[in-house]
């Protein structure tokens, strides 16, 4: 088996695992299906197909990057806010941090840009280092 084939197989396995997990995260965050699709950077129909059959999902490097950031955000929230309700609702609550300008962090995420996922993930990582969410 070539290195390229091994890489493709690993990406497929990671994508399938992520697509088994992601719908639960998006539900926890109260995202509508089209919002969950937007975070992944895919059309609604693609998200529905991947959600229905995770093993058939073909996530490219961009989708895996988005998924990694989303999973990191989810994990950071549950570390910072051990109460599940507080962690899951953080994205939907208005936030006075200048990064969010009084809007819920979810609004920034739903801009659909990978950079917005990075900003939220970096913010939460900084908070884990001693700041405030």
C-alpha positions in Angstrom: 0.0 0.0 0.0 1.4 3.4 -1.0 1.9 6.3 1.5 -0.8 8.2 -0.4 -3.3 5.4 0.0 -2.5 5.0 3.7 -3.0 8.8 4.2 -6.3 8.6 2.3 -7.5 5.7 4.4 -6.5 7.4 7.6 -8.3 10.6 6.5 -11.4 8.5 5.7 -11.4 6.8 9.1 -10.9 10.1 10.9 -13.8 11.6 8.8 -16.1 8.8 9.6 -15.4 9.0 13.3 -15.8 12.7 13.3 -19.2 12.4 11.5 -20.4 10.0 14.1 -19.6 12.5 16.8 -20.3 15.9 15.2 -24.1 15.6 15.0 -24.2 15.1 18.7 -22.1 18.2 19.3 -24.2 20.3 17.0 -27.4 19.1 18.7 -25.8 20.0 22.1 -25.1 23.4 20.8 -28.6 23.8 19.6 -27.5 24.2 15.9 -30.0 23.8 13.1 -29.0 21.4 10.4 -28.1 24.2 8.0 -25.9 25.8 10.7 -24.1 22.6 11.4 -23.5 22.3 7.7 -22.2 25.8 7.5 -19.7 25.2 10.3 -18.3 22.3 8.3 -18.3 24.3 5.1 -20.5 22.0 3.2 -24.0 22.3 1.5 -26.9 21.1 3.6 -27.5 18.1 1.3 -23.9 16.9 1.9 -24.2 17.3 5.6 -27.4 15.3 5.7 -25.8 12.6 3.6 -22.7 12.4 5.8 -24.8 12.4 9.0 -26.9 9.6 7.7 -23.9 7.5 6.5 -20.7 8.6 8.4 -18.7 5.8 6.8 -19.5 7.2 3.4 -18.3 10.7 4.3 -15.4 12.0 2.3 -13.9 14.8 4.4 -11.1 16.6 2.8 -8.2 18.4 4.6 -10.3 21.5 5.0 -13.3 19.6 6.5 -10.9 17.7 8.9 -9.4 21.0 10.0 -12.8 22.5 10.7 -13.8 19.3 12.6 -10.6 19.4 14.7 -11.3 23.0 15.6 -15.0 22.2 16.5 -14.0 19.3 18.6 -11.4 21.4 20.3 -13.9 24.1 21.1 -16.4 21.5 22.5 -13.7 20.0 24.7 -12.4 23.3 25.9 -15.9 24.4 26.9 -16.5 21.2 28.9 -13.2 21.7 30.6 -13.8 25.3 31.4 -17.4 24.9 32.3 -17.9 21.5 33.9 -21.7 22.0 34.1 -22.9 20.5 30.8 -25.7 23.0 30.4 -23.3 25.9 30.9 -20.7 24.5 28.5 -23.3 23.7 25.8 -25.0 27.1 26.1 -21.8 29.3 26.1 -21.8 29.7 22.3 -25.4 31.0 22.4 -25.0 33.6 25.2 -24.0 37.2 24.5 -20.3 37.7 25.3 -18.7 41.1 26.2 -15.2 40.0 25.0 -14.1 42.4 22.2 -13.8 39.3 19.9 -17.6 38.9 20.0 -18.7 42.6 20.5 -21.5 41.7 22.8 -22.9 39.0 20.5 -22.9 35.3 21.1 -19.7 33.5 19.9 -22.0 31.3 17.8 -22.7 34.3 15.6 -19.0 34.6 14.8 -18.7 30.9 14.1 -21.7 31.0 11.7 -19.8 33.5 9.5 -18.6 30.2 7.9 -14.9 31.1 7.9 -12.2 28.7 9.2 -10.5 31.7 10.7 -13.5 32.3 13.0 -13.3 28.8 14.3 -9.6 29.4 15.0 -10.3 32.7 16.8 -12.9 31.0 19.1 -10.6 28.0 19.7 -7.6 30.3 20.5 -9.8 32.4 22.8 -10.9 29.3 24.8 -7.3 28.0 24.9 -6.1 31.3 26.3 -8.9 31.3 28.9 -7.9 27.8 29.9 -4.5 29.3 30.6 -5.9 31.7 33.1 -8.3 34.2 31.6 -12.1 34.4 31.6 -14.5 33.0 29.0 
